[in-house]
Amino acid sequence: MKKIYLAGPDVFFRDATARYDRLRALCSHYGMRAVAPVDGNEPPAGLDKTAQAEWIYQGNMAHLRGCDAVLANVMAFRNPVEPDSGTVFEIGVAVALGKPVAAYDPELRRGTAERVQAAFGRVPGPPGQLFDAMHGYLIEDFDQPLNLMLARSCSLHTRVEEAVSTLAQMLGVSRH
């Protein structure tokens, strides 16, 4: 059975167990087994915070290496526009390992430039360039829903169901 690593900030929510249960059921419906970062990854008692962090990191890396693909929740997390940095790291690892990644977020209906401008405003720069009004940074505008490195390396979806279905197709798994 193909294994799908569940990347995303879901672990940080109070309803993390329910979120993972829903994703597990959805993957199972498509004949795949979901693996959450927390699965078998509880640090032993008595470790200090640095050792706990290392334990979790090593466990997540083992999960990533052992899975066939990654399902990534790329919702904006702890900021109005960008995905969780840990999720982005896990996507990068999966891409480097040659594993398919399907990312999902309803906000992918809107492009990066539109979301940045809505969150921070905009000011004109040299011809053809816009900068965000809050920080003065150039706004990336390639008509992509995420930073181009994510948009070009992942299959992007506005619904998690579409993302899981796509992974099943990419992995040649028949729906149950």
C-alpha positions, 0 to 999 in steps of 0.5 A, spaced: 500 500 500 502 506 498 504 511 503 502 518 503 506 523 508 501 529 511 505 535 511 502 541 514 501 545 520 495 541 522 499 538 528 499 545 531 491 545 531 487 543 537 483 539 533 489 535 530 487 528 531 480 530 528 484 533 522 489 527 521 483 522 522 479 525 516 485 525 512 487 518 513 480 516 511 480 520 505 487 517 503 484 510 505 478 511 500 483 512 495 487 505 497 493 509 500 495 509 507 496 516 510 502 517 515 502 523 520 508 527 523 506 524 529 505 517 528 510 513 532 514 520 533 513 521 541 519 523 544 521 519 550 520 522 557 526 526 560 529 529 554 530 536 554 527 541 549 533 540 544 533 533 544 526 533 543 526 537 537 532 532 534 527 526 536 521 529 532 526 532 526 529 525 525 522 521 526 519 526 520 525 525 516 524 518 516 517 518 515 518 522 509 524 517 506 519 512 507 513 515 504 511 514 496 508 521 496 507 528 500 500 531 501 501 538 503 497 543 507 499 550 504 494 554 508 497 561 510 500 559 517 502 565 522 502 570 517 497 572 512 500 569 505 505 564 506 505 557 508 508 554 514 516 554 514 516 546 516 511 544 511 515 548 505 521 544 508 518 538 507 516 539 500 523 541 498 525 534 501 520 530 498 521 534 491 529 532 492 527 525 493 523 525 487 517 524 490 510 527 488 507 532 492 500 535 491 499 541 495 492 544 497 489 550 500 482 554 498 486 560 497 490 557 491 484 560 487 488 567 488 495 568 485 501 570 490 501 577 487 493 578 489 494 575 496 500 580 498 497 586 495 490 584 499 495 583 505 500 589 505 497 594 500 502 596 494 506 601 491 509 602 484 516 601 483 520 601 476 516 600 470 512 593 471 514 592 478 510 593 484 512 593 491 508 591 498 506 597 501 508 595 508 515 592 507 517 595 501 519 588 498 518 586 490 511 582 489 513 576 485 508 576 480 508 570 475 500 568 475 502 563 480 498 561 486 504 560 491 512 562 490 514 559 484 519 554 487 512 551 490 508 552 484 512 549 479 514 543 483 507 541 486 501 539 483 496 545 486 489 544 488 484 548 492 480 542 495 484 536 499 480 531 495 482 533 488 489 533 491 489 526 494 485 523 487 491 526 484 496 523 488 492 516 487 493 517 479 500 519 480 502 513 484 497 508 479 493 507 485 486 504 484 480 508 488 476 503 493 
